[in-house]
Amino acid sequence: MKLIHDVVSDGTKGKMIFNVTDGLHELSKITFLITTKSVSLKLVRKQTLRVFPLMREPLNNYFLMSKCSDPTRTIVYKVERAPTLGRLIMLNGDNHHRSIKQFSQKDINETIVYYEHTHPFSDLYTNDSFIFTVEAALAKPITDQIFNIDVSVSSGGLARYVYIPQINVQEGDKVPIVVNVTNVITYLETQAGLRQPQIEAQWSQPSHGELQPPMSSLTQSQLEGGVVNYEHDDTDTIQDKIDMALYLLPDYVLLCNVTIPINIIPVNDQPFRLLTDTPQIQVVQGENYTITKNDLLTEDGDTAPADILYDIISGPTQGRIVMIDKNQTIDEAQSINKFTQDDINNGRVIYEHSGVLQTATFYFRVWDGQFKPIYKVFTIDILPVILNATSMHPISLQQGSNVATVTSDQIYVETNAKKAKVWYNITRPPMHGVIKVGSNEVTYFSNKDLVDKVVIYMQNDMTTANDSFDLVAYVHNSNATRPFTIQVFVVPLMRLLGDLKVESEKTKITLNVMDASGLANLTASDPVYTILRKPRHGVIKKIIRSSGEKTSARERDIAYFTHEDIKAGVIYYVTKKKLNDLNGIEDSFRFLLAATMLQPAAGDIKIFIGNRQKKNLPGPNDPEYHEGVLVSNGETASYYMMILMALSGTVLAIVFVFALLKCRRYLLRDQNALAKIHGQSQGAVAPIPLPRPPDHLMPSPSQGTPPIKRYVSSEQSVHTGGSTPLPSGGSVACKVTPLADQALADLNARYPYGADDHTDAEDWSSYEASECAYPVRGGGGGGGGGGGAPANPMLRRNQYWV
């Protein structure tokens, strides 16, 4: 690569011209334009520095600060004119110092730049200053800045010359206040050049006592003579103070402000108070509980918390009381039977439960070492462990990889115990893989392992796209939860898995929607998409258009297609209805992506039909008293049309159900009517009995093989003319009945449940015992020629087989 850099003279714009070549071929020159931002400086803070005469004060960022638009650049202060009454110095790490003429903002922030006053003067105050310039690389400098310095005895430096001895007073007693200001007088005489300076002290009243006699101002002799006493008000306090100011007379020039601390020695003259009348806590079974002052509190204004003692006389009946120090675990802590209120206030006293689900107690006494102790029972209610655990998100395993981490995102756990004590047992291992903690295959793991992300799922069977396993959660010896299932899904190795926007009846599925180029390159194969769930409102088709004089297209529904088909642009989504009828409807299909050597993976493609997405809910209403004209919305009309169609479908379904019930009622009524025709008795449902022939038609005992006869009951037989004599048992004449005319054929067609046939009696009486067992109706005219036996003879409803 060749690089040519050209910078414009003003420094705000530039360009880079380069060529790209592979050694044989070379592209044309490429220009890369560069626009730079200008660097700016800003002086943020510049305050007056106050210095006590002949002393030094640090110059920190409270007094001087600048900022640059580029925070990485160094801001430099250059001293154009040095101070006249002192000098600027920089301290080194070994407390040495040197004079400086420039320093940086970093030096100021680190408080290593000082102003030191070096020239004595015969007055109480004077002024000094220096002029500086602020600079940064390629930034416009800030010039001619004046930094002012006030040198004065009222700058606080004289306070170090005031000697205040430690003042201690017993509770309710009094003590004289003695303050030595001799060194202040000496400094004013030697450094300020004053002759016999006169000073005056003024102080405020203390908070927990009073000054006697009540004098608000004192002279040097009164301060050093201790003419004023501090009297404590006998309250349970241990600290007090007096604020005092020193002035130079006669102009009342403030020299310094000092604070006189007073230590009060308490007197144990009041009994302690146990503020917790019935100390009681609730602890989850097997857990620890830190006892705080909200659970057990004793106060004594005369006694410090470290001197209020608790003694455990007996107990606890379950578990133990331990005291834990810093950098110590509860397993390392020792059981105790004594502790103080200070231990409780600092969270060092812990109750550790172990045992059954039963209330525990311990008996203790509390006292301050002087007054009568108080005896109490501390009650500990043991709560059962409440544990709920379920699966939250499936484990996503990237196609091409066989390892996925199991984290707390997969399992939702809720418990009143500590989650670190929750464990999981694998009740049903995965069918196509194993669960490991680190490198070891396990059948259980802890919730801490999930948080630390050391639990992994490793797939062994690379022919499946999903897996699952069951877990139960438990804490200590409590009951385990119900088993819950963790799903494992293989995520397709696709660079882009987008949504399909359908704006015509035939929409091409492109690489913008389904792109398995990464999988194809990894496996050097053509990945195959198999449709697992077809779309509802359309079909997936492969459309190949032929080229030539007459353009045509071949379309066919497909159950699978390849990545190369997507690249070739021959896979389409074709709607089942017109686009206007499906506008705003969402569709989808599920597929299985497979390639050689890697496990398959399932995925979903969402399909949005039309120019706008279907709204499931109407938009918000206009607020009350809204002014303006309402505008009709096509989406609202479509929404109401959907509701109307849903209601219509519901009504049609109800009508259809009522029609089925009505038809069933009529069918039952017809069956009951037929049952009555067949001779069933009222109120009973029984099979129709077969008719028995009369006795004179039954074969005689001497007859070896009875002839086959057909029987017609007397009630159902119809006789015309006279009575036809019954034939004898030994010989029956055979009569051939001619075929009925065309008008009677319809009646026979209703056999066996047609109208009554009045020829039955004649048929039965016309048979000879020696003839064939089945009656044969003639196929000719009135002469009655014989015919062949039917292939499938049928019985009438009043006939039976014998």
C-alpha positions in Angstrom: 0.0 0.0 0.0 1.2 3.5 -0.9 0.4 6.3 1.5 0.5 10.0 0.6 -0.5 12.4 3.3 -1.3 16.0 2.5 -2.2 18.5 5.2 -3.9 21.8 4.4 -2.0 24.8 5.8 -4.8 25.9 8.3 -4.6 22.5 10.0 -8.4 22.0 10.0 -8.7 19.7 7.0 -6.5 17.0 5.4 -6.6 14.1 3.1 -5.0 10.8 2.6 -4.5 9.4 -0.9 -3.6 5.7 -1.2 -3.6 2.8 -3.7 -4.7 -0.8 -3.2 -2.8 -3.6 -5.0 -2.3 -7.3 -4.8 1.0 -7.3 -6.6 -0.5 -7.8 -10.0 -3.5 -5.6 -10.1 -3.9 -2.1 -8.8 -7.0 0.0 -8.1 -7.2 3.7 -8.9 -6.2 6.2 -6.3 -8.5 6.5 -3.3 -8.8 9.8 -1.4 -9.6 9.7 2.3 -10.8 13.1 3.5 -10.0 14.2 7.1 -11.7 17.1 9.0 -10.2 18.0 12.3 -11.9 19.8 15.3 -10.2 22.8 16.8 -8.8 22.5 20.3 -10.1 25.0 22.8 -9.0 26.1 26.3 -11.2 27.5 29.1 -10.2 29.0 32.4 -12.8 27.5 34.7 -11.8 28.9 38.2 -9.4 31.6 39.5 -9.8 32.4 43.2 -7.8 34.7 45.5 -5.3 32.8 47.7 -5.0 33.8 51.3 -1.6 33.3 53.0 -0.4 34.1 56.5 2.7 36.2 56.6 6.0 34.3 56.1 4.0 31.1 55.6 3.3 28.9 52.5 -0.1 27.8 51.2 -0.9 25.1 48.6 -2.3 26.2 45.2 -4.9 23.5 44.5 -7.7 23.2 41.9 -10.1 25.0 44.2 -8.1 28.2 43.5 -7.0 27.6 39.9 -8.4 25.3 37.2 -8.5 25.1 33.4 -10.1 22.7 31.0 -9.3 21.6 27.4 -11.8 20.3 24.9 -9.4 17.4 24.4 -8.9 15.9 27.9 -5.9 13.9 26.9 -3.8 17.1 26.3 -1.5 18.6 28.9 -2.5 22.1 30.2 0.5 24.2 31.1 0.6 27.4 33.1 3.6 29.7 32.2 4.5 32.4 34.7 5.0 35.7 32.7 5.6 37.8 35.9 6.6 36.2 39.1 5.2 37.3 42.5 7.1 40.2 44.2 6.6 39.3 47.9 7.1 35.6 47.6 7.8 32.8 45.2 6.1 29.7 43.6 7.6 26.4 44.6 7.0 22.8 43.8 7.5 20.1 46.5 9.2 16.9 45.6 8.4 13.5 47.1 11.2 13.8 49.7 9.7 17.1 51.0 12.3 19.1 49.1 11.2 22.1 47.1 12.4 24.2 44.1 11.3 27.4 42.5 9.3 27.1 39.3 8.2 29.3 36.4 5.8 26.9 34.9 3.5 24.1 36.1 0.7 21.9 34.8 -2.9 21.4 35.8 -1.9 17.9 36.9 0.5 19.4 39.4 -2.2 21.6 40.8 -4.6 18.7 41.0 -1.9 16.7 43.0 -1.4 19.7 45.3 2.4 20.0 44.9 2.4 23.7 43.8 2.8 26.2 46.7 3.0 30.0 47.2 5.5 30.9 49.9 5.6 34.4 51.4 9.2 35.5 52.0 9.3 39.3 52.5 8.6 40.7 56.0 6.4 43.8 56.2 5.4 46.1 59.0 1.6 45.9 58.7 -1.2 43.4 59.3 -1.8 42.6 55.6 -0.5 43.1 52.1 -1.2 41.9 48.6 0.8 40.0 46.0 0.2 38.5 42.5 1.6 36.9 39.5 0.7 36.9 35.8 0.4 33.7 33.8 -0.6 32.2 30.4 -2.5 29.0 29.9 -1.4 26.8 27.0 -2.2 23.5 25.3 -1.0 21.9 22.1 -2.7 23.4 19.0 -5.0 25.4 21.2 -5.4 29.2 21.4 -3.6 30.3 24.6 -5.3 32.3 27.3 -2.9 35.2 28.1 -2.4 37.9 30.6 -4.2 36.3 33.5 -3.6 37.8 37.0 -3.6 35.6 40.1 -4.1 37.6 43.3 -2.7 36.7 46.7 -3.8 38.2 50.1 -1.1 38.1 52.8 -2.7 38.8 56.1 -2.5 37.9 59.8 -6.3 37.1 59.6 -5.7 34.3 57.2 -5.7 31.7 59.9 -2.1 31.2 60.5 -2.1 32.7 64.0 -4.2 29.9 65.4 -1.2 27.7 65.6 0.3 30.1 68.1 -2.7 29.8 70.5 -2.0 27.2 73.2 -5.1 25.4 74.6 -4.5 22.8 77.2 -6.8 19.7 77.4 -9.9 20.5 79.5 -11.6 17.6 81.3 -14.6 18.0 83.6 -16.7 15.5 85.4 -20.4 15.2 84.6 -22.2 18.0 86.4 -19.0 19.6 87.6 -17.1 22.8 86.6 -13.6 23.6 85.4 -11.7 27.0 84.7 -10.9 27.8 81.1 -7.2 28.8 80.6 -6.0 29.9 77.1 -2.3 31.0 76.5 -2.0 33.7 73.8 1.6 34.8 74.6 3.0 33.5 71.4 0.4 35.5 69.4 1.6 38.7 71.2 5.2 37.8 70.5 4.5 37.2 66.8 2.7 40.6 66.4 5.7 42.4 68.0 8.4 40.7 66.1 6.9 40.0 62.7 4.3 42.7 62.3 6.3 45.4 64.1 3.6 46.3 66.6 4.4 47.7 70.0 2.6 46.2 73.0 -0.3 45.0 70.9 -3.6 44.6 72.8 -5.9 41.7 71.9 -9.4 40.8 73.0 -11.1 37.3 73.0 -14.8 36.8 72.2 -16.5 33.4 72.6 -19.9 31.8 72.3 -21.8 29.9 74.9 -21.3 26.1 75.0 -24.1 23.6 74.1 -24.2 21.5 77.3 -23.2 24.0 80.0 -22.5 27.6 80.7 -19.7 30.0 81.3 -19.5 31.6 84.8 -19.3 34.5 85.2 -21.1 35.1 81.9 -18.5 37.2 80.2 -18.6 37.5 76.3 -15.2 39.2 75.9 -11.9 38.8 77.8 -8.5 40.4 77.8 -5.2 38.5 77.6 -4.8 38.5 81.4 -8.3 37.1 81.9 -7.8 34.4 79.3 -4.5 33.3 80.8 -5.7 33.7 84.4 -8.7 31.3 84.1 -11.2 33.7 85.6 -14.1 32.1 83.6 -15.3 28.6 84.6 -17.2 26.1 82.4 -20.1 24.5 84.3 -21.6 21.3 82.9 -25.4 20.9 82.9 -25.3 17.3 84.3 -26.7 15.8 81.1 -25.6 12.5 79.7 -23.1 14.0 77.3 -19.4 13.4 76.8 -18.3 16.3 74.5 -18.7 20.0 74.4 -16.9 23.0 72.8 -16.4 26.8 73.0 -15.8 28.8 69.8 -13.5 31.8 70.3 -12.2 34.6 68.1 -9.1 36.8 68.7 -9.2 40.5 67.7 -6.4 43.1 67.5 -7.4 46.4 69.3 -8.3 49.1 68.8 -9.6 48.4 65.2 -10.9 44.9 66.0 -8.8 43.3 63.3 -9.6 39.6 63.2 -6.5 37.6 64.0 -7.8 34.0 64.1 -10.7 31.7 65.1 -10.1 28.8 67.5 -12.2 26.1 69.1 -11.7 25.0 72.7 -12.8 21.3 73.1 -14.1 20.1 76.5 -14.1 16.4 77.4 -16.9 15.4 79.9 -16.2 12.4 82.1 -19.6 10.6 82.6 -20.9 9.6 86.0 -23.0 6.4 86.1 -25.8 7.8 88.2 -28.7 6.6 86.1 -29.8 3.0 85.4 -29.7 1.5 81.9 -32.8 0.9 79.9 -33.6 -2.3 77.8 -35.7 -0.8 75.0 -36.5 -4.2 73.5 -39.2 -5.6 75.8 -39.8 -8.9 74.1 -36.7 -9.6 71.9 -37.7 -11.9 69.1 -36.5 -12.7 65.6 -37.5 -15.0 62.7 -35.0 -17.3 61.1 -35.4 -19.6 58.1 -34.6 -23.2 58.9 -30.8 -23.8 58.4 -30.0 -20.2 57.8 -28.0 -17.5 59.7 -29.3 -14.3 61.1 -27.3 -11.2 62.2 -28.7 -9.7 65.4 -28.9 -5.9 65.1 -29.9 -3.1 67.4 -33.4 -3.3 65.9 -33.7 -6.8 67.5 -31.9 -6.1 70.8 -31.1 -2.6 72.2 -30.0 -1.3 75.6 -29.3 2.4 76.1 -27.5 4.2 79.0 -26.5 7.8 78.8 -23.8 7.2 81.4 -22.4 4.1 79.8 -20.8 3.5 76.4 -22.2 0.7 74.3 -19.0 -1.2 74.7 -19.6 -1.3 78.5 -23.2 -2.6 78.3 -22.8 -6.4 78.8 -25.0 -9.3 77.8 -24.5 -12.7 79.4 -26.2 -15.9 77.9 -27.3 -17.9 80.9 -28.8 -20.9 79.0 -29.4 -21.8 75.4 -30.0 -21.5 72.6 -32.1 -24.7 72.5 -31.2 -25.0 68.8 -28.3 -23.7 66.9 -25.6 -21.4 68.4 -24.6 -17.7 68.9 -21.3 -16.8 67.3 -19.2 -13.6 67.0 -17.6 -13.0 63.7 -14.7 -10.6 63.0 -13.5 -9.0 59.8 -12.1 -11.4 57.2 -13.6 -14.4 59.1 -16.3 -16.8 57.8 -19.1 -18.1 60.0 -17.6 -21.6 59.9 -14.5 -20.3 61.5 -16.3 -18.3 64.2 -16.5 -19.6 67.7 -19.6 -19.9 69.9 -19.9 -17.3 72.6 -21.9 -16.6 75.8 -20.9 -13.0 76.3 -21.2 -9.9 74.0 -21.8 -6.2 74.3 -24.1 -3.7 72.8 -21.2 -2.4 70.7 -20.9 -5.9 69.2 -24.6 -5.8 68.2 -24.4 -2.3 66.8 -21.5 -3.3 64.5 -23.2 -6.5 63.3 -20.8 -9.0 64.9 -23.3 -11.2 66.7 -24.9 -13.9 64.6 -27.3 -16.7 65.3 -26.8 -19.9 63.3 -29.7 -22.3 63.2 -29.3 -26.1 63.0 -31.9 -28.6 64.0 -35.6 -29.3 63.5 -38.4 -26.9 62.6 -39.1 -25.8 66.1 -39.0 -22.5 68.0 -35.6 -21.8 69.8 -34.9 -19.7 72.8 -32.0 -18.5 75.0 -32.0 -16.9 78.4 -29.8 -13.9 79.0 -29.2 -11.0 81.3 -28.0 -7.4 80.5 -26.4 -4.9 82.9 -24.0 -1.9 83.0 -21.7 -3.3 85.7 -23.4 -1.2 88.5 -27.1 -1.3 88.5 -29.3 -4.4 88.9 -29.3 -6.7 85.8 -32.4 -7.4 83.7 -33.2 -11.0 82.8 -35.0 -11.8 79.5 -35.8 -14.6 77.1 -34.8 -14.2 73.5 -37.3 -16.0 71.2 -36.3 -17.3 67.8 -39.1 -18.4 65.5 -37.9 -20.9 62.9 -39.6 -20.6 59.5 -39.9 -23.4 57.0 -38.0 -23.1 53.8 -40.1 -21.8 50.9 -38.6 -22.8 47.5 -40.0 -22.3 44.0 -38.0 -23.1 40.9 -39.0 -23.3 37.3 -37.4 -23.0 33.9 -37.3 -19.5 32.4 -35.4 -19.5 29.1 -34.2 -22.4 27.0 -30.5 -23.2 26.5 -29.4 -21.9 23.1 -26.8 -24.0 21.4 -25.2 -22.5 18.3 -25.3 -24.8 15.3 -21.8 -26.2 14.7 -20.9 -26.1 18.5 -21.6 -28.8 21.0 -21.2 -26.8 24.2 -23.5 -24.2 25.8 -23.3 -22.6 29.2 -26.2 -23.1 31.7 -26.7 -19.9 33.7 -29.2 -18.4 36.1 -31.0 -17.0 33.0 -32.3 -20.5 32.4 -33.7 -21.1 35.9 -35.9 -18.8 37.9 -35.6 -19.6 41.7 -37.5 -17.9 44.5 -36.8 -18.7 48.1 -36.7 -17.2 51.6 -33.4 -18.9 52.1 -30.1 -17.8 50.7 -29.9 -18.7 47.0 -26.3 -19.7 47.4 -27.6 -22.8 49.4 -30.0 -23.9 46.6 -29.0 -27.2 44.9 -30.3 -28.9 41.8 -30.6 -32.6 41.2 -30.8 -33.9 37.6 -33.7 -36.4 37.7 -33.8 -37.0 34.0 -30.5 -36.5 32.2 -30.4 -35.2 28.6 -31.0 -37.9 26.0 -28.4 -36.5 23.5 -25.8 -34.9 25.8 -24.4 -34.6 29.3 -24.3 -31.9 32.0 -20.8 -31.0 33.3 -19.4 -28.7 36.0 -16.0 -27.7 34.6 -14.7 -30.9 33.0 -16.6 -33.4 35.2 -19.9 -34.9 34.4 -22.3 -34.4 37.2 -25.8 -35.4 38.4 -26.2 -32.3 40.6 -24.9 -28.7 40.9 -25.5 -25.6 43.0 -27.1 -22.3 42.3 -23.6 -20.7 42.9 -22.3 -22.8 40.0 -25.0 -21.2 37.8 -24.0 -17.7 38.9 -20.3 -18.5 38.3 -21.2 -19.9 34.9 -19.3 -23.2 35.3 -22.3 -25.5 34.4 -22.3 -26.5 30.7 -24.4 -28.7 28.5 -22.4 -30.8 26.0 -24.2 -32.4 23.1 -23.0 -35.9 22.1 -25.6 -36.9 19.5 -25.1 -34.5 16.6 -28.1 -35.7 14.7 -30.8 -33.9 16.8 -31.8 -30.3 16.9 -33.1 -30.2 20.4 -32.8 -31.9 23.8 -34.1 -31.5 27.3 -33.5 -32.6 30.9 -35.4 -32.4 34.2 -34.3 -30.9 37.4 -35.5 -30.6 41.0 -34.4 -27.9 43.4 -33.8 -28.2 47.1 -32.3 -26.4 50.1 -30.8 -28.2 53.1 -33.0 -31.0 54.2 -36.2 -29.4 52.9 -38.6 -31.0 50.4 -37.6 -30.7 46.8 -39.6 -28.9 44.2 -41.6 -30.6 41.5 -39.5 -31.6 38.5 -39.2 -29.0 35.8 -37.8 -29.3 32.3 -34.9 -27.3 30.7 -35.2 -27.2 27.0 -32.1 -27.2 24.7 -32.5 -25.7 21.2 -29.9 -25.6 18.5 -29.8 -22.1 16.9 -29.4 -22.1 13.1 -26.0 -20.8 11.9 -27.4 -18.1 9.8 -25.9 -14.7 9.3 -29.2 -12.9 9.1 -32.6 -14.2 10.2 -35.0 -11.5 9.2 -38.8 -11.2 8.6 -40.4 -11.7 5.2 -42.4 -8.7 4.0 -45.1 -9.8 1.6 -46.4 -7.1 -0.7 -47.5 -9.2 -3.7 -49.2 -12.6 -4.1 -45.8 -14.1 -5.0 -42.8 -13.0 -2.9 -39.3 -14.2 -3.4 -37.4 -15.5 -0.3 -34.0 -13.9 -0.5 -30.7 -14.1 1.4 -31.9 -11.0 3.4 -34.4 -13.4 5.0 -32.6 -16.7 5.1 -28.9 -16.7 4.6 -26.9 -19.9 5.5 -23.7 -18.8 3.8 -21.7 -19.2 6.9 -23.0 -22.8 7.3 -22.3 -23.5 3.7 -18.7 -22.2 3.9 -18.1 -24.1 7.1 -19.3 -27.5 5.8 -18.4 -27.0 2.1 -21.9 -28.2 1.3 -25.3 -27.0 0.3 -27.5 -26.7 3.4 -31.0 -28.0 3.2 -34.1 -26.3 4.6 -36.9 -28.8 5.5 -40.3 -27.3 6.3 -41.5 -28.5 9.6 -44.6 -26.4 9.8 -46.2 -24.9 6.7 -47.5 -21.4 6.6 -51.2 -21.0 7.2 -52.1 -18.3 4.7 -49.7 -19.3 1.9 -47.5 -22.0 0.5 -43.8 -22.3 -0.2 -43.2 -22.9 -3.9 -40.3 -23.4 -6.2 -40.9 -21.4 -9.3 -38.6 -21.9 -12.3 -39.1 -19.6 -15.2 -37.9 -20.9 -18.6 -36.4 -18.5 -21.2 -37.1 -18.6 -24.9 -39.6 -17.4 -27.4 -42.5 -18.2 -25.1 -41.9 -17.5 -21.5 -43.4 -20.0 -19.0 -43.0 -20.9 -15.4 -43.1 -24.2 -13.5 -44.6 -24.0 -10.1 -44.8 -26.7 -7.5 -45.3 -26.9 -3.7 -42.2 -28.1 -1.9 -41.4 -29.6 1.4 -37.7 -28.7 1.4 -35.3 -26.5 -0.5 -31.6 -25.7 -0.4 -29.4 -22.7 0.2 -28.5 -22.6 -3.5 -32.2 -22.4 -4.3 -32.4 -19.3 -2.1 -29.4 -17.8 -3.9 -30.9 -18.7 -7.3 -34.1 -16.8 -6.4 -36.5 -19.7 -7.1 -38.1 -20.1 -3.7 -41.3 -18.1 -3.3 -44.0 -17.5 -0.7 -47.4 -17.6 -2.5 -50.5 -16.4 -0.8 -53.6 -18.6 -0.8 -56.0 -15.6 -1.2 -55.8 -12.2 -2.7 -53.5 -9.8 -1.0 -56.3 -7.4 -0.1 -58.0 -10.2 1.8 -54.9 -10.9 3.9 -53.7 -7.4 4.4 -52.2 -6.9 7.9 -52.1 -10.6 8.8 -49.1 -12.2 10.3 -48.0 -15.7 9.1 -45.0 -17.9 9.8 -43.4 -21.2 9.0 -40.9 -23.4 10.8 -37.9 -25.0 9.2 -35.1 -27.4 9.9 -31.7 -26.4 8.7 -29.3 -29.3 8.1 -25.8 -29.7 6.6 -23.2 -32.4 6.5 -21.1 -33.0 9.7 -23.1 -30.7 11.9 -26.3 -31.1 13.9 -29.5 -29.8 12.4 -31.2 -26.6 13.8 -34.8 -25.4 13.8 -35.9 -21.9 13.3 -38.9 -19.7 12.5 -39.6 -17.2 9.8 -42.2 -14.5 10.5 -44.2 -13.3 7.5 -46.0 -9.9 7.4 -48.6 -9.7 4.7 -49.5 -6.3 3.3 -48.2 -2.8 3.7 -48.9 -2.6 7.4 -48.9 -4.9 10.3 -52.2 -6.0 11.7 -53.2 -4.3 14.9 -54.6 -6.5 17.7 -55.9 -3.6 19.7 -57.5 -0.3 18.7 -55.5 2.8 19.1 -55.9 5.2 22.1 -59.0 7.3 22.2 -58.8 11.1 22.0 -58.7 12.8 25.3 -61.8 14.4 26.7 -62.7 17.9 25.4 -60.2 17.3 22.6 -60.9 19.9 19.9 -60.8 19.0 16.2 -62.6 16.8 13.7 -62.3 13.0 14.0 -60.7 11.4 10.9 -61.8 7.9 9.8 -59.1 5.3 10.1 -59.0 2.2 7.8 -57.3 0.2 10.5 -60.3 0.8 12.9 -62.8 -0.3 10.2 -60.8 -3.4 9.6 -60.7 -4.1 13.3 -64.5 -3.8 13.6 -64.9 -6.0 10.6 -62.9 -8.7 12.2 -65.0 -8.5 15.4 -68.2 -8.8 13.2 -66.8 -11.8 11.4 -65.9 -13.5 14.7 -69.3 -13.0 16.1 -71.0 -14.3 12.9 -68.9 -17.4 13.1 -69.9 -18.0 16.7 -73.6 -17.6 15.9 -73.3 -20.1 12.9 -71.6 -22.6 15.1 -74.4 -22.4 17.7 -77.0 -22.8 15.0 -75.2 -25.8 13.6 -75.0 -27.5 17.1 -78.7 -27.0 17.6 -79.5 -28.5 14.2 -77.4 -31.6 15.0 -79.3 -32.0 18.3 -82.6 -31.6 16.5 -81.7 -34.2 13.9 -80.6 -36.6 16.5 -84.0 -36.1 18.3 -85.9 -37.0 15.1 -83.7 -40.0 14.5 -84.4 -41.4 17.9 -88.1 -40.8 17.4 -88.0 -42.8 14.1 -86.2 -45.7 15.7 -88.8 -45.8 18.5 -91.5 -45.9 15.9 -89.8 -48.8 14.1 -89.4 -50.7 17.3 -93.1 -50.5 17.9 -93.8 -51.8 14.4 -91.6 -54.8 15.1 -93.7 -55.7 18.1 -91.8 -54.3 21.0 -93.8 -53.8 24.1 -94.3 -50.4 25.5 -91.6 -49.2 27.8 -89.3 -52.1 27.0 -86.6 -52.5 24.5 -86.0 -56.2 23.5 -85.0 -58.1 20.5 -87.7 -59.1 18.0 -88.7 -62.8 18.6 -88.6 -65.1 15.7 -92.0 -66.6 14.7 -92.7 -70.3 15.3 -94.6 -72.4 12.7 -97.9 -74.1 13.7 -97.8 -77.6 15.1 -99.4 -79.1 12.0 -96.5 -77.8 10.0 -93.9 -79.2 12.4 -92.4 -82.6 11.3 -93.8 -85.8 12.9 -91.5 -87.8 15.2 -91.4 -90.6 12.6 -90.0 -88.3 10.0 -86.2 -88.5 10.0 -85.5 -85.3 8.1 -88.2 -82.6 8.3 -88.9 -80.8 5.1 -88.0 -77.1 4.9 -91.1 -74.9 5.1 -91.8 -71.3 5.1 -94.4 -69.9 7.6 -96.8 -67.1 7.5 -98.6 -66.1 10.6 -102.3 -66.1 10.6 -102.5 -62.5 11.8 -100.4 -61.2 8.9 -101.7 -63.5 6.1 -104.4 -62.1 3.8 -106.8 -64.5 2.2 -108.9 -63.7 -0.9 -112.0 -65.6 -1.7 -112.4 -68.7 0.4 -110.0 -70.3 2.9 -107.1 -72.1 1.3 -106.8 -75.5 2.9 -103.4 -76.3 4.5 -101.5 -79.0 2.8 -100.7 -82.2 4.6 -97.4 -82.8 6.2 -96.5 -85.5 3.7 -97.2 -83.8 0.3 -97.4 -80.1 -0.5 -98.4 -78.9 -3.9 -96.0 -76.4 -5.6 -97.5 -73.4 -7.1 -95.6 -71.0 -9.3 -96.7 -67.4 -8.9 -96.2 -65.2 -12.0 -94.1 -62.0 -11.7 -95.9 -58.9 -10.5 -96.7 -56.2 -13.0 -94.6 -53.1 -13.2 -96.8 -51.2 -10.7 -96.0 -53.8 -8.0 -92.3 -53.7 -8.6 -92.0 -50.5 -6.6 -93.5 -52.2 -3.6 -91.1 -55.1 -3.8 -88.3 -52.7 -4.1 -89.0 -51.5 -0.5 -88.4 -55.0 0.8 -88.0 -56.0 3.5 -89.7 -52.9 5.0 -92.2 -52.2 2.3 -96.0 -52.6 2.3 -97.5 -55.9 3.3 -97.3 -58.6 0.5 -100.6 -60.4 0.3 -99.2 -63.3 -1.7 -97.3 -64.8 1.2 -100.0 -67.3 2.0 -100.2 -68.5 -1.5 -96.4 -68.8 -1.8 -96.2 -70.9 1.3 -99.1 -73.1 0.3 -97.6 -73.7 -3.2 -94.4 -75.5 -2.0 -93.9 -79.2 -2.2 -91.8 -80.8 0.4 -89.7 -82.5 -2.2 -88.8 -79.2 -3.9 -85.9 -77.0 -3.2 -85.7 -75.3 0.1 -86.0 -71.8 -1.3 -89.1 -70.4 -3.1 -88.4 -69.3 -6.7 -90.5 -66.6 -8.3 -91.1 -67.2 -12.0 -89.6 -64.8 -14.4 -92.3 -65.5 -17.1 -95.9 -64.9 -17.6 -99.0 -66.3 -16.1 -98.2 -69.9 -17.0 -95.5 -69.8 -14.5 -92.5 -71.4 -15.9 -89.8 -72.4 -13.4 -86.6 -70.4 -12.8 -83.2 -71.1 -11.3 -82.6 -70.6 -7.6 -81.4 -67.1 -6.7 -77.7 -66.8 -5.7 -78.5 -64.9 -2.5 -82.0 -65.7 -1.3 -83.4 -63.1 1.1 -85.9 -63.6 3.9 -88.9 -61.4 4.5 -89.5 -59.9 7.9 -92.0 -62.6 8.9 -89.7 -65.5 7.7 -87.0 -67.4 9.4 -84.4 -70.0 8.7 -84.9 -73.7 9.7 
